[in-house]
Amino acid sequence: MEVENGILIGPDDKIKTSQAGLLGLQHVLAMDVYVPPVILAGALSMGAADTSGLLQSTFLAAGIGTIIQTWLFMKMPVSQGPSFVPLGAAAGIVLASGGVNQGMGTLIGASIIGALLLIVLGLSGMFQKIISALVPAIVGGTIITCVGLSLIPSALNDNVFEASGNVNQNILLASITALTLLVAVAISIRFPQLQRVFKTGSIILALLVGSGVAALMGRFDWQTVSSAPWFGLPSRTIFHYGVHFSLSATLTFIIIYAILTTETTGTWFAMGAVIDHKITDKQWNRGIIGEGISCLVAALSGTTPVTGYSTNAGVISITGIASKRVFIAAGLWFILLGFFSKVSAFLSAIPAAVIGGVFAIICVTIMLNGLNVIRRLKTNESDLYVIGLPIILTIALVLLPSKVMNEAPQMVQYLLGSPIAVAAVAAIILNLVMPKRHPLV
């Protein structure tokens, strides 16, 4: 039975293995995990073997990270994936250190140090104290709102308007995919007895329809799928590149990890809001330990850090399925993709516009969950600015001209490239410095 927050199956509810596998695949399809490594490979002019190895390493790290966070550490339905935040810094470190063959070892070394610092932060118990002191509900709700808001332009621009192919076809594919998702959800609302099919499987249905239409248009890249090998062991790991330590690279990645931690905090708040769960002090500390271990696995695998993915909170909002078994299944799918290149090639062949049609709706649901958290609170006059200014900053950074970004100092560029981190820091500072008055009526 559906509860008030729209959840059909809770985090600890039993679910059939076959159903968990199918719904886990739905999360994998909605996450476009392959995009960040493809962008990094392009920035580094990697050859086919290095690019394939980077993809395999990313899938493997995402899978292991997802399982250890969901099962052992955070113990919430959490999925790990590569963030876009470190890509510029990662490319800069590799190129400055002599290119792919020598520079990847330096990147791995910097990533290892940053990951170990996250683990120490969790083991010390300090992370929970920081959250308790600096992130009350008003700040948490604002961060969740900004997480969803910051992703909407990416869903539309990167996946639809500026994606490869004819823009009119992209808009049509995204619209058909989004409409299919909307129809599936509407059917589940109108006919509650069909929820198990149309609500829980709404994203897979939408992606199947969108991919089918794309294939009819000749937009599905069958050549990439047919040329990919069936099986391959991850080969571009620490054992291939080695490990080197550079002070400047390490300091750069410590800053990157601070930004990633802020983003991940927003993701966890979003997930807690969706499943109506208040994250405990123990979960905060164990979660950051799990985050550190996930990033350590990613470094040893030869890829960039894998962190909590906010997309999954939106998927749960749409499907109503919050089972941890589904997320463990998603982790197993990622590991499978790390070894079976043919399957990963098939998923990466799905046109970006099809993903964008689903992704845009997911982003909106995340944003609305943040607003729902705020709506339940008694706000005062100061809170209007604690909420409003971070939203303005989020929109401003999303719209920031690339010329301004490129002219900023490198460290500032990393921060400006993460609207979520800027919004979170702004909300925390405003909540601390703005005077308190009686709640508004």
N, C-alpha and C positions, 0 to 999 in steps of 0.2 A: 504493500500500500504506500502511496506517495504521502510524505509528510509535508509540513508547512513550507519548508525551504525548497521543496521540489525534488528532494533526493528520494529515488526509488530503492536503491541499495546502498546502505551505509558502508563506511570504511571497513568494519569488522564483520559484515554480513557474509554468509556463505554464498558461493556462486559456483556453478558448474565449470569444470576446467575448460571445456570446449567454448563456453560462452565467454569466459575470462580471456581466452586466447583471441577470439574474434574482436572483443571490445578493446583489448590491449593493442591490437593492430590499428584500431580506429584512432587511438591516441598517437601512435607512431606516424600515421598518415597526416595527422593534423599539425605535426611539429616541424616540418621542413628542416630537419636536423642536418641534412646534407648541404644546405646553402652556405653556412659559414666556412666549412673547409674548402668548398669550391671557390669561394671568394678569395681565401688566403692562398690557395694554390695558384689562382690567376695572378695575384699580386706578386707572387714569388716566381712566376714563369716556370712552374714545375712541369716536368714531363709526365707522360701518362702513368708510368710506374709509381712515381712519387705522389701524384694526385690520387691514384687508386689506394695507395698505402695510407694516405692521410684520411681518406673517407673511411676505410676499414677501421683505423685506430679510433676515429671519432665515434663510430657506431658502437664499437666494443666498450669504450670508456663510458658512453652514455648508458649502455645497458647495465654494466657493473655498478655504476653510480646510482642508477634508479633502484636497483634491487637492494643495495646496502642501505640507502636512505629510507625506503619504504618499509623494509623488513626489520632492519637492525637499529637504525639511529633515530631519524625523525619520527618514524613509525606513524606517518601520515601518507595519504596517497600523493606522492611527490615524484616527479620525473625530472631527470637530469638531461641537459643538452648543451651544446656549445653556444656561448654568448657572442654577439657581434662586437661587444665592447673591446675585447683585447686584440681584434684583428689588425688594426693600424699599428699598435705597439709591437705586436708579434712580427709583422712584416718588416718594420723598421729595425728590430733587433737582429733578425735573420740576415737582412741585406747588409747591415752595418758590420756584421761578424763574418762576412766572406761568402754569403750566399747559402743555398740550401744545405750543401754537404757539410759545411763547417758551422753555419749559423743556427741550424736546428738544435744542435747540442747546447748552444748558449741559451736558446729559448727554453729548452727542457730544464736546464739548470735553474733559471730564474723562476720557472713555474713550480719546481720542486720546493724552493725556499718559501715562496708565497703560500703553497698548500700546507707546509709544515707549520707556518705561523697561524693559519686558521685552526689547525688541530690543537695547538697550544692554547689559543684563545678559548676554545671550547672546554678543554681539560681544566683550565684555571677557574672556570665558572664566571668569568668576567662578562661574557657575551650576554647572558641573561640579565645581569645587573645593568648593563648599558641599555638594553631594550626596555627594561622596567622603568628606568629613570628618564629616558628620552622619547619613548614612543607610546604614549597613551592612545586610547581609542580614536580620538579626533585626528591624530597624526597618522595612525595606521590606516584609517578609512581614506584619508587624503592620498596616501601613498598608493593604495589599491586603485583609486580612481585614476591617478596619474599613470600607473602601469598600463591600464587599458587604453587610456587616451593616447599615450605615446606610441602605441603599436598600430593604431588605426591608419595613420599615413603610410606606414610601411606596408600594411596589408593592401592598400589601394595603389600606391605609387610603385613600389618594388615588384609587386606580384601582378599588377594589372596594367596601369597606365604606362609604366616605363619598362615592363618586361619584354623579352624578345618576342618577335612575331607582330602581326598586324594588330594595332591597338583596338580597332573596332571588333575584331574577332575576340581579343582578350576581354573586352567589356561584355560581349555576348556570352562567352564561356563562364565568366565570373557571375553574371546575372542568372544564368541557367542553374549553376551550381547552388547559388544562394537561394534561389526560388525553390529548388528541390528540397533543400534543408528546411525552409519555411513551411512548405506543404507537409513534409513529414512530421514536423513538430505540431502543426495545426491538426493533423489527423489524430495524433496521439492525445491532444487536448479534447478534441470533439468526441473521440471514441476511446475512453480510458482503458477498455479491455484490450486495445491494440498498442498500449504504451510499450510493452516489452519488445515489440518489433520496431515501431516507428520512432519512438523517443530514444531508446537505447542505441538503435542503429542508424539514427538520422544522418550522422556525418559520413558514415560509410556509404549510405544510399546516395547522398549528394555527390560524393567524390566519384562513385561508380557512374552516375548519370553524366557528370561533367566530363569524365575521362572518355566515356562512350561518344559523346558529342565531339570531343576533341579529335578522337580517332576518325570519325566520319569526315571531319574537316581536314584530315591529313596532318594534324598538329601533334600526334603522339609519336615520339621518337623511337620507332621500333629498331632502327639501325643500331643505336647504342645498346639496346637490350640484347640483340642477337650477337653482337661482337664481344660482349662481356663474358669472361670465363664463369663457369658454374661455381667453382670453389677456389679459395685462396687463403693462405694463412697471412695474418697481418705481418708485414715485413718491414715497415718503416717505423720501428720502435726505438727505444733508447739503446738497444743492442746494435742497431744499424747506425744511428747518428752519434752515439756516445753522449757524454754530458760535460759541459764546460760552465764555469761560473764567472760572471762579470758583474762588478759592483754596480755599474750604471744600469745594466739590464735588470738586475735584481731590484734596485730601488724603483725602477719604472714599474715592474710587475707588482711590487708591494702596493703601489698606488692603484694599479689596475684591480688588484684583489680587494682593496677597500671599497672601490666603486661596485665591484661585483657583489660583495657582501651586502651592500645597501640595496641593490636590486633584488637579491635573493630574499632579503627580509620582506620586501614588498610582495614577492611571490608567495611566501609563506602566509603572510597576512591575508592575501587574496584567497588562498586555498582554505584557510581557517574560516573566513567569512562565508564561502560557498557551502562548506559542509557543516556550518554552525558549530565550530569547535574552537574553544579558547586554548591557545597554545600554552602549555605549562612551562615553568622555569626549566625543568629537566629537559623538555623537548628542545628549547632554544639552544641549550649548551650541546646536547647530543646532535642536534641538527647541524650546527656549525662544524662539529667534529666530522660528521658524515660528509659535509660539503668539502672539507679539507681533504678527506680520504678520496673522494670522487675526483677532485682536481689532481691529487697525487697520482691516481691511476691514469688519468688523462696524460699527465706529463710523462710517465713511464711508457705509455703507449705511443707517445710521439705526436700528441695533438694539443690543442689549446684547452684551457679549463672548461669543464662541464659543470654547469650550475643549475639551480632550480628553474624550471621553465613555467612561466605564467600562463602559457597557452592552455595547459591542462585544467586549470581552474575553470576556464570558459567552457571546455569540453564537458566537464561535469555539470555545469549549469544547464547545458543544453540537453545532455543525455540522462541526467539524474542518477548516473552510476558512479559511486565514489569508492568502490571496493578496492582495497589494497591488493587483492589478488589480480585485479585487472592491471594494476601498475607493475606488479612483478612480471606479469605476462608481457607487458610492453617492454620491460627490461630484457626479457628473454628474446623478444623479437629483434631488439637492437643488436644483441650478441649474435643472433643468427645472421643478421645483415652484415656483421663484421666478418663473417666467414664465407657467406654465399653471395658472391659478387653479382650474379645474375639477378637475384631478387632485389638487391639494393639498386641496381641499374634500372629495373622496372619501376620502382617507386620514384626514383629521381627523374624518370621520363615523363611523369605526370606534369602537364603544363603548369607553370606558375600561376596562371590566371584561374585555374580550377582550384588550386590551394587558396588563392586570394579570396575567392567567393565565400569560402567557409571561414577563413581566418578573420575577415572583417567582422563577421557576426560574433565570433568568439571574443574579439577585442572589446566589442560593445558590452557583452555580458560581464566581462571583468570590470569594466568601468562602472557599470550599473550596480554591481555588488559592492563596490567601494562607496558609492552614493547611498546605498542601503544601510551600510554601517553608520555613516554620518547621520542619516535620517532618524535613527533610533536615539541619538544623543540630544541632550539639552544644550544647545549652543548659546554662547554669549557674543557680544559685539566683536571681541577680539578674534573669536573663532572664525568669523567670516573671512578675515584676512589670512588666518592660518590655512584655511581651505582654498581661498580664491587665488592668492599669489602663487602658490606652487602650480596650480592649474595654468595660470598665465605663463609661467616660466616653461612649463612643459610644451605648450603650444609654440612659444617663442623659439625654443631650441629646435623643435621639429622643423620650423619654417626658417631657421637661421641660414642666410646665404652661405654657400660653400666658400666664397671669397673671404668672409669674416672668419670662418673656421680655420682656413688655411693660413691666415695671417697671424693667428694666435700662437703663443708659445706651445711647444709640444705637450707639456703636462696639462695645460689648460684645454688643449684639444681633446685629450682623453676624457676630461670631465664634461666638456660641452657635447661630446658624442654620446653621453648617457643622460638623457632628460630625466629618467627615473631617479638617478642618483642626485641630480641637482634639485629636483622637486622634493625628495626626501630630506636632504640637508636643510632646504629652505623651510619646510614644514616644522622640522625639529627646532630650528633657531627661532622662528616666529612664535612657536608655542612657548618657548622659554622666556622671550623678551617682551611679548605683548602683555599689557596689564589685564587682570581678570575682573570681570563685573558679573552682575546677576544675569542668569540666563535670559535670552530673548523670549518673548511670549508671542 
